[in-house]
Amino acid sequence: MSTGAKLKELRGTKTQQEVAKGIGITKSALAMYERDERIPRDEVKIRIAEYFGVSLLYLFFNGSEHK
């Protein structure tokens, strides 16, 4: 599963705007991450993983473990 697909799945029923605000990024940046058009900077990767409560390995490096 791609990072974008994982992000969409983790977002669930929340809007992109809600999640982007919680992470501290723009809605358009999140949309690009979800479409696998852009890869976030390392500091943003950390904030995304913390927001969703998952590991960086799972989210960005095709690891199979959530935490």
All heavy atoms as TSV, in Angstrom:
chain	resi	resn	atom	element	x	y	z
A	1	MET	N	N	0.852	-1.171	0.000
A	1	MET	CA	C	0.000	0.000	0.000
A	1	MET	C	C	0.900	1.237	0.000
A	1	MET	O	O	1.863	1.311	0.755
A	1	MET	CB	C	-0.897	-0.024	1.247
A	1	MET	CG	C	-1.848	1.145	1.341
A	1	MET	SD	S	-2.873	1.179	2.843
A	1	MET	CE	C	-3.857	-0.281	2.668
A	2	SER	N	N	0.581	2.193	-0.821
A	2	SER	CA	C	1.388	3.406	-0.912
A	2	SER	C	C	1.170	4.285	0.316
A	2	SER	O	O	0.180	4.147	1.049
A	2	SER	CB	C	1.014	4.194	-2.166
A	2	SER	OG	O	-0.253	4.808	-2.002
A	3	THR	N	N	2.089	5.215	0.513
A	3	THR	CA	C	1.948	6.166	1.617
A	3	THR	C	C	0.662	6.956	1.476
A	3	THR	O	O	-0.064	7.162	2.448
A	3	THR	CB	C	3.164	7.117	1.661
A	3	THR	OG1	O	4.331	6.347	1.956
A	3	THR	CG2	C	2.986	8.192	2.716
A	4	GLY	N	N	0.353	7.393	0.265
A	4	GLY	CA	C	-0.877	8.154	0.043
A	4	GLY	C	C	-2.113	7.377	0.435
A	4	GLY	O	O	-3.019	7.906	1.077
A	5	ALA	N	N	-2.146	6.105	0.067
A	5	ALA	CA	C	-3.289	5.257	0.419
A	5	ALA	C	C	-3.381	5.079	1.934
A	5	ALA	O	O	-4.483	5.084	2.500
A	5	ALA	CB	C	-3.173	3.906	-0.278
A	6	LYS	N	N	-2.239	4.945	2.596
A	6	LYS	CA	C	-2.238	4.819	4.057
A	6	LYS	C	C	-2.769	6.097	4.700
A	6	LYS	O	O	-3.538	6.044	5.661
A	6	LYS	CB	C	-0.831	4.517	4.563
A	6	LYS	CG	C	-0.336	3.137	4.201
A	6	LYS	CD	C	1.105	2.964	4.615
A	6	LYS	CE	C	1.682	1.665	4.097
A	6	LYS	NZ	N	3.108	1.526	4.401
A	7	LEU	N	N	-2.345	7.245	4.164
A	7	LEU	CA	C	-2.814	8.514	4.718
A	7	LEU	C	C	-4.324	8.655	4.574
A	7	LEU	O	O	-5.003	9.077	5.505
A	7	LEU	CB	C	-2.113	9.686	4.029
A	7	LEU	CG	C	-0.645	9.891	4.391
A	7	LEU	CD1	C	-0.012	10.934	3.482
A	7	LEU	CD2	C	-0.501	10.286	5.847
A	8	LYS	N	N	-4.846	8.289	3.409
A	8	LYS	CA	C	-6.296	8.360	3.192
A	8	LYS	C	C	-7.031	7.447	4.156
A	8	LYS	O	O	-8.056	7.813	4.735
A	8	LYS	CB	C	-6.649	7.959	1.760
A	8	LYS	CG	C	-6.345	9.001	0.729
A	8	LYS	CD	C	-6.784	8.505	-0.637
A	8	LYS	CE	C	-5.913	9.068	-1.716
A	8	LYS	NZ	N	-6.199	8.522	-3.031
A	9	GLU	N	N	-6.496	6.247	4.327
A	9	GLU	CA	C	-7.126	5.277	5.228
A	9	GLU	C	C	-7.107	5.783	6.670
A	9	GLU	O	O	-8.106	5.700	7.382
A	9	GLU	CB	C	-6.393	3.941	5.133
A	9	GLU	CG	C	-6.999	2.850	5.980
A	9	GLU	CD	C	-6.254	1.537	5.809
A	9	GLU	OE1	O	-6.577	0.798	4.871
A	9	GLU	OE2	O	-5.335	1.278	6.608
A	10	LEU	N	N	-5.979	6.317	7.091
A	10	LEU	CA	C	-5.861	6.819	8.460
A	10	LEU	C	C	-6.751	8.036	8.699
A	10	LEU	O	O	-7.274	8.222	9.802
A	10	LEU	CB	C	-4.402	7.184	8.762
A	10	LEU	CG	C	-3.441	6.006	8.918
A	10	LEU	CD1	C	-2.004	6.488	8.892
A	10	LEU	CD2	C	-3.726	5.227	10.193
A	11	ARG	N	N	-6.952	8.843	7.681
A	11	ARG	CA	C	-7.795	10.040	7.808
A	11	ARG	C	C	-9.239	9.665	8.076
A	11	ARG	O	O	-9.961	10.356	8.792
A	11	ARG	CB	C	-7.676	10.889	6.540
A	11	ARG	CG	C	-8.453	12.178	6.608
A	11	ARG	CD	C	-8.046	13.153	5.534
A	11	ARG	NE	N	-8.121	12.659	4.186
A	11	ARG	CZ	C	-9.210	12.668	3.422
A	11	ARG	NH1	N	-10.351	13.129	3.895
A	11	ARG	NH2	N	-9.179	12.218	2.183
A	12	GLY	N	N	-9.683	8.534	7.522
A	12	GLY	CA	C	-11.048	8.058	7.769
A	12	GLY	C	C	-12.093	9.061	7.339
A	12	GLY	O	O	-12.084	9.534	6.209
A	13	THR	N	N	-12.967	9.436	8.268
A	13	THR	CA	C	-14.071	10.340	7.942
A	13	THR	C	C	-13.723	11.811	8.183
A	13	THR	O	O	-14.546	12.680	7.929
A	13	THR	CB	C	-15.324	9.985	8.763
A	13	THR	OG1	O	-15.008	10.096	10.153
A	13	THR	CG2	C	-15.806	8.582	8.440
A	14	LYS	N	N	-12.529	12.077	8.682
A	14	LYS	CA	C	-12.113	13.467	8.880
A	14	LYS	C	C	-11.859	14.112	7.520
A	14	LYS	O	O	-11.457	13.446	6.566
A	14	LYS	CB	C	-10.834	13.546	9.709
A	14	LYS	CG	C	-11.013	13.143	11.148
A	14	LYS	CD	C	-9.721	13.311	11.898
A	14	LYS	CE	C	-9.883	12.884	13.350
A	14	LYS	NZ	N	-8.631	13.023	14.092
A	15	THR	N	N	-12.048	15.410	7.452
A	15	THR	CA	C	-11.765	16.122	6.204
A	15	THR	C	C	-10.265	16.370	6.096
A	15	THR	O	O	-9.532	16.355	7.097
A	15	THR	CB	C	-12.488	17.479	6.154
A	15	THR	OG1	O	-11.946	18.327	7.167
A	15	THR	CG2	C	-13.989	17.316	6.332
A	16	GLN	N	N	-9.823	16.621	4.869
A	16	GLN	CA	C	-8.419	16.974	4.674
A	16	GLN	C	C	-8.084	18.236	5.458
A	16	GLN	O	O	-6.990	18.348	6.013
A	16	GLN	CB	C	-8.119	17.175	3.184
A	16	GLN	CG	C	-8.055	15.889	2.402
A	16	GLN	CD	C	-7.754	16.120	0.932
A	16	GLN	OE1	O	-8.068	17.168	0.378
A	16	GLN	NE2	N	-7.163	15.133	0.293
A	17	GLN	N	N	-9.011	19.173	5.509
A	17	GLN	CA	C	-8.784	20.426	6.233
A	17	GLN	C	C	-8.552	20.158	7.718
A	17	GLN	O	O	-7.649	20.743	8.323
A	17	GLN	CB	C	-9.969	21.374	6.041
A	17	GLN	CG	C	-9.757	22.747	6.653
A	17	GLN	CD	C	-8.620	23.521	6.006
A	17	GLN	OE1	O	-8.480	23.527	4.795
A	17	GLN	NE2	N	-7.798	24.151	6.816
A	18	GLU	N	N	-9.361	19.293	8.322
A	18	GLU	CA	C	-9.213	18.975	9.751
A	18	GLU	C	C	-7.844	18.367	10.032
A	18	GLU	O	O	-7.161	18.754	10.984
A	18	GLU	CB	C	-10.280	17.980	10.190
A	18	GLU	CG	C	-11.680	18.521	10.284
A	18	GLU	CD	C	-12.685	17.429	10.607
A	18	GLU	OE1	O	-12.841	16.496	9.791
A	18	GLU	OE2	O	-13.301	17.520	11.687
A	19	VAL	N	N	-7.474	17.388	9.216
A	19	VAL	CA	C	-6.207	16.694	9.432
A	19	VAL	C	C	-5.028	17.635	9.171
A	19	VAL	O	O	-4.084	17.684	9.958
A	19	VAL	CB	C	-6.118	15.432	8.556
A	19	VAL	CG1	C	-4.739	14.800	8.639
A	19	VAL	CG2	C	-7.178	14.420	8.983
A	20	ALA	N	N	-5.102	18.395	8.100
A	20	ALA	CA	C	-4.017	19.324	7.774
A	20	ALA	C	C	-3.810	20.326	8.910
A	20	ALA	O	O	-2.667	20.602	9.306
A	20	ALA	CB	C	-4.327	20.051	6.475
A	21	LYS	N	N	-4.899	20.838	9.456
A	21	LYS	CA	C	-4.803	21.792	10.568
A	21	LYS	C	C	-4.163	21.133	11.781
A	21	LYS	O	O	-3.316	21.731	12.444
A	21	LYS	CB	C	-6.190	22.332	10.914
A	21	LYS	CG	C	-6.166	23.391	11.978
A	21	LYS	CD	C	-7.549	23.968	12.217
A	21	LYS	CE	C	-7.480	25.054	13.281
A	21	LYS	NZ	N	-8.791	25.652	13.535
A	22	GLY	N	N	-4.554	19.892	12.063
A	22	GLY	CA	C	-3.992	19.169	13.198
A	22	GLY	C	C	-2.509	18.891	13.061
A	22	GLY	O	O	-1.777	18.843	14.050
A	23	ILE	N	N	-2.062	18.720	11.836
A	23	ILE	CA	C	-0.650	18.436	11.572
A	23	ILE	C	C	0.156	19.723	11.446
A	23	ILE	O	O	1.348	19.747	11.714
A	23	ILE	CB	C	-0.509	17.583	10.287
A	23	ILE	CG1	C	-1.159	16.213	10.500
A	23	ILE	CG2	C	0.951	17.423	9.888
A	23	ILE	CD1	C	-1.323	15.401	9.226
A	24	GLY	N	N	-0.511	20.796	11.021
A	24	GLY	CA	C	0.184	22.062	10.827
A	24	GLY	C	C	0.697	22.248	9.412
A	24	GLY	O	O	1.761	22.830	9.207
A	25	ILE	N	N	-0.050	21.703	8.441
A	25	ILE	CA	C	0.289	21.851	7.031
A	25	ILE	C	C	-0.936	22.368	6.286
A	25	ILE	O	O	-2.017	22.444	6.865
A	25	ILE	CB	C	0.767	20.509	6.409
A	25	ILE	CG1	C	-0.329	19.437	6.528
A	25	ILE	CG2	C	2.067	20.047	7.052
A	25	ILE	CD1	C	-0.002	18.128	5.832
A	26	THR	N	N	-0.773	22.685	5.020
A	26	THR	CA	C	-1.918	23.139	4.238
A	26	THR	C	C	-2.721	21.949	3.730
A	26	THR	O	O	-2.192	20.837	3.595
A	26	THR	CB	C	-1.472	23.978	3.029
A	26	THR	OG1	O	-0.710	23.144	2.138
A	26	THR	CG2	C	-0.654	25.191	3.455
A	27	LYS	N	N	-3.976	22.216	3.440
A	27	LYS	CA	C	-4.843	21.182	2.870
A	27	LYS	C	C	-4.286	20.711	1.536
A	27	LYS	O	O	-4.308	19.512	1.220
A	27	LYS	CB	C	-6.254	21.738	2.693
A	27	LYS	CG	C	-7.212	20.753	2.080
A	27	LYS	CD	C	-8.564	21.402	1.802
A	27	LYS	CE	C	-9.399	20.444	0.984
A	27	LYS	NZ	N	-10.169	21.077	-0.037
A	28	SER	N	N	-3.766	21.623	0.737
A	28	SER	CA	C	-3.237	21.231	-0.573
A	28	SER	C	C	-2.006	20.341	-0.435
A	28	SER	O	O	-1.823	19.411	-1.226
A	28	SER	CB	C	-2.931	22.455	-1.441
A	28	SER	OG	O	-1.936	23.256	-0.849
A	29	ALA	N	N	-1.174	20.590	0.571
A	29	ALA	CA	C	-0.015	19.718	0.798
A	29	ALA	C	C	-0.481	18.308	1.155
A	29	ALA	O	O	0.022	17.321	0.610
A	29	ALA	CB	C	0.879	20.277	1.899
A	30	LEU	N	N	-1.460	18.209	2.062
A	30	LEU	CA	C	-1.984	16.897	2.440
A	30	LEU	C	C	-2.567	16.184	1.225
A	30	LEU	O	O	-2.340	14.986	1.034
A	30	LEU	CB	C	-3.036	17.024	3.542
A	30	LEU	CG	C	-3.667	15.711	3.999
A	30	LEU	CD1	C	-2.623	14.751	4.548
A	30	LEU	CD2	C	-4.766	15.970	5.028
A	31	ALA	N	N	-3.305	16.914	0.401
A	31	ALA	CA	C	-3.895	16.310	-0.796
A	31	ALA	C	C	-2.801	15.754	-1.706
A	31	ALA	O	O	-2.940	14.654	-2.258
A	31	ALA	CB	C	-4.741	17.329	-1.536
A	32	MET	N	N	-1.711	16.486	-1.858
A	32	MET	CA	C	-0.610	16.003	-2.701
A	32	MET	C	C	0.051	14.767	-2.092
A	32	MET	O	O	0.429	13.837	-2.803
A	32	MET	CB	C	0.413	17.104	-2.942
A	32	MET	CG	C	-0.064	18.142	-3.925
A	32	MET	SD	S	1.220	19.309	-4.385
A	32	MET	CE	C	0.962	20.570	-3.148
A	33	TYR	N	N	0.178	14.740	-0.760
A	33	TYR	CA	C	0.732	13.556	-0.098
A	33	TYR	C	C	-0.185	12.357	-0.312
A	33	TYR	O	O	0.283	11.246	-0.586
A	33	TYR	CB	C	0.917	13.783	1.407
A	33	TYR	CG	C	1.812	14.933	1.789
A	33	TYR	CD1	C	1.629	15.591	2.996
A	33	TYR	CD2	C	2.837	15.388	0.957
A	33	TYR	CE1	C	2.443	16.646	3.379
A	33	TYR	CE2	C	3.650	16.452	1.329
A	33	TYR	CZ	C	3.439	17.074	2.536
A	33	TYR	OH	O	4.239	18.123	2.914
A	34	GLU	N	N	-1.488	12.572	-0.208
A	34	GLU	CA	C	-2.453	11.482	-0.387
A	34	GLU	C	C	-2.466	10.958	-1.823
A	34	GLU	O	O	-2.790	9.799	-2.053
A	34	GLU	CB	C	-3.858	11.933	0.018
A	34	GLU	CG	C	-4.039	12.075	1.510
A	34	GLU	CD	C	-5.471	12.366	1.916
A	34	GLU	OE1	O	-6.350	12.530	1.045
A	34	GLU	OE2	O	-5.723	12.427	3.140
A	35	ARG	N	N	-2.145	11.803	-2.776
A	35	ARG	CA	C	-2.090	11.374	-4.182
A	35	ARG	C	C	-0.701	10.887	-4.579
A	35	ARG	O	O	-0.445	10.595	-5.745
A	35	ARG	CB	C	-2.513	12.531	-5.104
A	35	ARG	CG	C	-3.975	12.899	-4.998
A	35	ARG	CD	C	-4.402	13.859	-6.088
A	35	ARG	NE	N	-3.609	15.075	-6.131
A	35	ARG	CZ	C	-3.954	16.243	-5.581
A	35	ARG	NH1	N	-5.104	16.359	-4.933
A	35	ARG	NH2	N	-3.169	17.304	-5.686
A	36	ASP	N	N	0.202	10.814	-3.605
A	36	ASP	CA	C	1.590	10.397	-3.846
A	36	ASP	C	C	2.282	11.282	-4.878
A	36	ASP	O	O	3.143	10.830	-5.628
A	36	ASP	CB	C	1.656	8.919	-4.278
A	36	ASP	CG	C	1.270	7.985	-3.156
A	36	ASP	OD1	O	1.818	8.129	-2.049
A	36	ASP	OD2	O	0.402	7.120	-3.376
A	37	GLU	N	N	1.915	12.552	-4.895
A	37	GLU	CA	C	2.544	13.510	-5.800
A	37	GLU	C	C	3.722	14.215	-5.151
A	37	GLU	O	O	4.534	14.818	-5.839
A	37	GLU	CB	C	1.524	14.570	-6.250
A	37	GLU	CG	C	0.425	14.008	-7.116
A	37	GLU	CD	C	-0.617	15.047	-7.482
A	37	GLU	OE1	O	-0.581	16.178	-6.959
A	37	GLU	OE2	O	-1.489	14.712	-8.293
A	38	ARG	N	N	3.784	14.151	-3.833
A	38	ARG	CA	C	4.820	14.837	-3.082
A	38	ARG	C	C	5.166	14.020	-1.854
A	38	ARG	O	O	4.315	13.327	-1.303
A	38	ARG	CB	C	4.271	16.191	-2.630
A	38	ARG	CG	C	5.215	17.333	-2.756
A	38	ARG	CD	C	4.492	18.624	-2.495
A	38	ARG	NE	N	5.170	19.279	-1.386
A	38	ARG	CZ	C	4.739	20.375	-0.792
A	38	ARG	NH1	N	3.607	20.915	-1.148
A	38	ARG	NH2	N	5.425	20.912	0.165
A	39	ILE	N	N	6.410	14.115	-1.400
A	39	ILE	CA	C	6.848	13.450	-0.177
A	39	ILE	C	C	7.148	14.534	0.851
A	39	ILE	O	O	7.878	15.481	0.552
A	39	ILE	CB	C	8.100	12.595	-0.427
A	39	ILE	CG1	C	7.786	11.503	-1.452
A	39	ILE	CG2	C	8.618	11.991	0.872
A	39	ILE	CD1	C	8.999	10.758	-1.937
A	40	PRO	N	N	6.595	14.417	2.046
A	40	PRO	CA	C	6.828	15.462	3.048
A	40	PRO	C	C	8.275	15.499	3.535
A	40	PRO	O	O	8.988	14.487	3.488
A	40	PRO	CB	C	5.886	15.093	4.194
A	40	PRO	CG	C	5.420	13.719	3.940
A	40	PRO	CD	C	5.699	13.379	2.518
A	41	ARG	N	N	8.678	16.680	4.003
A	41	ARG	CA	C	9.991	16.815	4.646
A	41	ARG	C	C	9.998	15.946	5.905
A	41	ARG	O	O	8.945	15.616	6.446
A	41	ARG	CB	C	10.245	18.273	5.031
A	41	ARG	CG	C	10.344	19.217	3.858
A	41	ARG	CD	C	10.659	20.641	4.319
A	41	ARG	NE	N	9.877	21.062	5.478
A	41	ARG	CZ	C	8.774	21.799	5.410
A	41	ARG	NH1	N	8.305	22.208	4.261
A	41	ARG	NH2	N	8.131	22.145	6.518
A	42	ASP	N	N	11.177	15.625	6.377
A	42	ASP	CA	C	11.305	14.741	7.539
A	42	ASP	C	C	10.538	15.262	8.759
A	42	ASP	O	O	9.884	14.492	9.454
A	42	ASP	CB	C	12.775	14.526	7.899
A	42	ASP	CG	C	13.493	13.648	6.895
A	42	ASP	OD1	O	12.818	13.011	6.049
A	42	ASP	OD2	O	14.736	13.593	6.942
A	43	GLU	N	N	10.611	16.564	9.023
A	43	GLU	CA	C	9.915	17.100	10.199
A	43	GLU	C	C	8.407	16.947	10.068
A	43	GLU	O	O	7.699	16.720	11.049
A	43	GLU	CB	C	10.283	18.561	10.426
A	43	GLU	CG	C	9.825	19.470	9.306
A	43	GLU	CD	C	10.756	20.642	9.036
A	43	GLU	OE1	O	11.969	20.469	9.130
A	43	GLU	OE2	O	10.235	21.714	8.733
A	44	VAL	N	N	7.902	17.043	8.845
A	44	VAL	CA	C	6.464	16.866	8.611
A	44	VAL	C	C	6.104	15.392	8.717
A	44	VAL	O	O	5.045	15.041	9.241
A	44	VAL	CB	C	6.042	17.472	7.253
A	44	VAL	CG1	C	4.573	17.209	6.966
A	44	VAL	CG2	C	6.337	18.971	7.228
A	45	LYS	N	N	6.972	14.511	8.243
A	45	LYS	CA	C	6.737	13.068	8.393
A	45	LYS	C	C	6.528	12.721	9.862
A	45	LYS	O	O	5.625	11.950	10.207
A	45	LYS	CB	C	7.921	12.260	7.857
A	45	LYS	CG	C	8.033	12.224	6.368
A	45	LYS	CD	C	9.259	11.421	5.970
A	45	LYS	CE	C	9.455	11.413	4.465
A	45	LYS	NZ	N	10.680	10.721	4.079
A	46	ILE	N	N	7.364	13.282	10.720
A	46	ILE	CA	C	7.267	13.000	12.154
A	46	ILE	C	C	5.932	13.495	12.705
A	46	ILE	O	O	5.255	12.780	13.447
A	46	ILE	CB	C	8.459	13.635	12.909
A	46	ILE	CG1	C	9.753	12.926	12.510
A	46	ILE	CG2	C	8.242	13.594	14.423
A	46	ILE	CD1	C	11.025	13.651	12.929
A	47	ARG	N	N	5.528	14.703	12.334
A	47	ARG	CA	C	4.248	15.248	12.821
A	47	ARG	C	C	3.063	14.421	12.334
A	47	ARG	O	O	2.106	14.194	13.087
A	47	ARG	CB	C	4.091	16.711	12.389
A	47	ARG	CG	C	5.079	17.627	13.084
A	47	ARG	CD	C	4.706	19.095	13.052
A	47	ARG	NE	N	4.200	19.595	11.806
A	47	ARG	CZ	C	4.850	20.401	10.967
A	47	ARG	NH1	N	6.080	20.779	11.248
A	47	ARG	NH2	N	4.279	20.848	9.867
A	48	ILE	N	N	3.125	13.957	11.087
A	48	ILE	CA	C	2.039	13.121	10.550
A	48	ILE	C	C	1.947	11.814	11.325
A	48	ILE	O	O	0.864	11.398	11.744
A	48	ILE	CB	C	2.241	12.852	9.042
A	48	ILE	CG1	C	2.076	14.139	8.237
A	48	ILE	CG2	C	1.265	11.787	8.555
A	48	ILE	CD1	C	2.501	14.020	6.779
A	49	ALA	N	N	3.082	11.153	11.530
A	49	ALA	CA	C	3.093	9.883	12.264
A	49	ALA	C	C	2.580	10.069	13.686
A	49	ALA	O	O	1.785	9.255	14.179
A	49	ALA	CB	C	4.506	9.293	12.267
A	50	GLU	N	N	2.997	11.152	14.337
A	50	GLU	CA	C	2.530	11.414	15.704
A	50	GLU	C	C	1.033	11.712	15.726
A	50	GLU	O	O	0.325	11.244	16.615
A	50	GLU	CB	C	3.313	12.581	16.312
A	50	GLU	CG	C	4.732	12.211	16.667
A	50	GLU	CD	C	5.563	13.383	17.164
A	50	GLU	OE1	O	5.124	14.557	17.025
A	50	GLU	OE2	O	6.655	13.127	17.684
A	51	TYR	N	N	0.566	12.467	14.752
A	51	TYR	CA	C	-0.858	12.804	14.689
A	51	TYR	C	C	-1.714	11.544	14.609
A	51	TYR	O	O	-2.728	11.426	15.288
A	51	TYR	CB	C	-1.122	13.718	13.492
A	51	TYR	CG	C	-2.573	14.087	13.319
A	51	TYR	CD1	C	-3.117	15.171	14.009
A	51	TYR	CD2	C	-3.408	13.368	12.473
A	51	TYR	CE1	C	-4.450	15.516	13.863
A	51	TYR	CE2	C	-4.749	13.712	12.316
A	51	TYR	CZ	C	-5.262	14.777	13.014
A	51	TYR	OH	O	-6.584	15.113	12.872
A	52	PHE	N	N	-1.302	10.609	13.763
A	52	PHE	CA	C	-2.080	9.387	13.568
A	52	PHE	C	C	-1.711	8.277	14.553
A	52	PHE	O	O	-2.372	7.248	14.602
A	52	PHE	CB	C	-1.929	8.869	12.140
A	52	PHE	CG	C	-2.653	9.708	11.113
A	52	PHE	CD1	C	-1.958	10.343	10.108
A	52	PHE	CD2	C	-4.030	9.850	11.155
A	52	PHE	CE1	C	-2.619	11.109	9.151
A	52	PHE	CE2	C	-4.703	10.609	10.216
A	52	PHE	CZ	C	-3.996	11.245	9.213
A	53	GLY	N	N	-0.641	8.460	15.313
A	53	GLY	CA	C	-0.228	7.447	16.280
A	53	GLY	C	C	0.319	6.190	15.635
A	53	GLY	O	O	0.082	5.079	16.118
A	54	VAL	N	N	1.042	6.372	14.530
A	54	VAL	CA	C	1.650	5.238	13.836
A	54	VAL	C	C	3.150	5.480	13.715
A	54	VAL	O	O	3.635	6.592	13.917
A	54	VAL	CB	C	1.040	5.012	12.427
A	54	VAL	CG1	C	-0.432	4.668	12.523
A	54	VAL	CG2	C	1.258	6.212	11.526
A	55	SER	N	N	3.887	4.441	13.369
A	55	SER	CA	C	5.332	4.583	13.235
A	55	SER	C	C	5.703	5.160	11.874
A	55	SER	O	O	4.967	5.011	10.892
A	55	SER	CB	C	6.014	3.223	13.411
A	55	SER	OG	O	5.768	2.403	12.289
A	56	LEU	N	N	6.854	5.815	11.835
A	56	LEU	CA	C	7.389	6.300	10.565
A	56	LEU	C	C	7.647	5.126	9.625
A	56	LEU	O	O	7.426	5.226	8.418
A	56	LEU	CB	C	8.686	7.075	10.787
A	56	LEU	CG	C	8.544	8.449	11.417
A	56	LEU	CD1	C	9.908	8.999	11.797
A	56	LEU	CD2	C	7.839	9.391	10.477
A	57	LEU	N	N	8.121	4.018	10.179
A	57	LEU	CA	C	8.401	2.834	9.378
A	57	LEU	C	C	7.147	2.380	8.640
A	57	LEU	O	O	7.168	2.141	7.432
A	57	LEU	CB	C	8.929	1.707	10.264
A	57	LEU	CG	C	9.241	0.380	9.573
A	57	LEU	CD1	C	10.387	0.554	8.600
A	57	LEU	CD2	C	9.564	-0.679	10.591
A	58	TYR	N	N	6.039	2.270	9.342
A	58	TYR	CA	C	4.785	1.851	8.722
A	58	TYR	C	C	4.333	2.843	7.648
A	58	TYR	O	O	3.990	2.472	6.538
A	58	TYR	CB	C	3.675	1.700	9.766
A	58	TYR	CG	C	2.304	1.602	9.153
A	58	TYR	CD1	C	1.895	0.435	8.518
A	58	TYR	CD2	C	1.439	2.699	9.151
A	58	TYR	CE1	C	0.651	0.357	7.905
A	58	TYR	CE2	C	0.201	2.624	8.544
A	58	TYR	CZ	C	-0.184	1.454	7.918
A	58	TYR	OH	O	-1.414	1.381	7.300
A	59	LEU	N	N	4.350	4.107	8.002
A	59	LEU	CA	C	3.758	5.112	7.134
A	59	LEU	C	C	4.583	5.419	5.892
A	59	LEU	O	O	4.042	5.551	4.800
A	59	LEU	CB	C	3.535	6.391	7.941
A	59	LEU	CG	C	2.607	7.436	7.375
A	59	LEU	CD1	C	1.255	6.837	6.977
A	59	LEU	CD2	C	2.398	8.543	8.376
A	60	PHE	N	N	5.891	5.500	6.028
A	60	PHE	CA	C	6.710	5.979	4.917
A	60	PHE	C	C	7.696	4.967	4.339
A	60	PHE	O	O	8.270	5.215	3.284
A	60	PHE	CB	C	7.479	7.232	5.333
A	60	PHE	CG	C	6.564	8.377	5.627
A	60	PHE	CD1	C	6.247	8.725	6.928
A	60	PHE	CD2	C	5.981	9.089	4.598
A	60	PHE	CE1	C	5.390	9.776	7.197
A	60	PHE	CE2	C	5.118	10.138	4.846
A	60	PHE	CZ	C	4.825	10.481	6.153
A	61	PHE	N	N	7.890	3.838	4.998
A	61	PHE	CA	C	8.895	2.909	4.519
A	61	PHE	C	C	8.367	1.497	4.332
A	61	PHE	O	O	9.090	0.532	4.448
A	61	PHE	CB	C	10.102	2.910	5.460
A	61	PHE	CG	C	10.727	4.263	5.588
A	61	PHE	CD1	C	10.461	5.071	6.683
A	61	PHE	CD2	C	11.553	4.764	4.593
A	61	PHE	CE1	C	11.023	6.339	6.798
A	61	PHE	CE2	C	12.119	6.023	4.693
A	61	PHE	CZ	C	11.842	6.802	5.793
A	62	ASN	N	N	7.086	1.378	4.070
A	62	ASN	CA	C	6.440	0.102	3.781
A	62	ASN	C	C	6.591	-0.924	4.895
A	62	ASN	O	O	6.551	-2.116	4.643
A	62	ASN	CB	C	6.940	-0.485	2.448
A	62	ASN	CG	C	6.520	0.377	1.288
A	62	ASN	OD1	O	5.402	0.863	1.242
A	62	ASN	ND2	N	7.428	0.593	0.370
A	63	GLY	N	N	6.740	-0.447	6.124
A	63	GLY	CA	C	6.748	-1.368	7.250
A	63	GLY	C	C	5.341	-1.883	7.501
A	63	GLY	O	O	4.358	-1.254	7.125
A	64	SER	N	N	5.236	-3.016	8.134
A	64	SER	CA	C	3.914	-3.612	8.325
A	64	SER	C	C	3.347	-3.315	9.711
A	64	SER	O	O	2.189	-3.598	9.957
A	64	SER	CB	C	3.994	-5.122	8.117
A	64	SER	OG	O	4.916	-5.683	9.026
A	65	GLU	N	N	4.135	-2.754	10.603
A	65	GLU	CA	C	3.644	-2.499	11.949
A	65	GLU	C	C	3.132	-1.079	12.076
A	65	GLU	O	O	3.712	-0.149	11.542
A	65	GLU	CB	C	4.765	-2.712	12.960
A	65	GLU	CG	C	5.253	-4.158	13.004
A	65	GLU	CD	C	6.321	-4.349	14.047
A	65	GLU	OE1	O	6.393	-3.556	14.990
A	65	GLU	OE2	O	7.085	-5.292	13.924
A	66	HIS	N	N	2.018	-0.917	12.803
A	66	HIS	CA	C	1.445	0.407	13.005
A	66	HIS	C	C	2.206	1.205	14.034
A	66	HIS	O	O	2.335	2.394	13.928
A	66	HIS	CB	C	-0.027	0.316	13.440
A	66	HIS	CG	C	-0.954	0.036	12.313
A	66	HIS	ND1	N	-1.387	1.016	11.469
A	66	HIS	CD2	C	-1.511	-1.115	11.886
A	66	HIS	CE1	C	-2.188	0.496	10.563
A	66	HIS	NE2	N	-2.288	-0.792	10.792
A	67	LYS	N	N	2.684	0.569	15.095
A	67	LYS	CA	C	3.374	1.309	16.172
A	67	LYS	C	C	4.698	0.672	16.479
A	67	LYS	O	O	4.971	-0.417	16.202
A	67	LYS	CB	C	2.505	1.347	17.421
A	67	LYS	CG	C	1.266	2.176	17.214
A	67	LYS	CD	C	0.524	2.333	18.494
A	67	LYS	CE	C	-0.682	3.220	18.268
A	67	LYS	NZ	N	-1.416	3.515	19.430
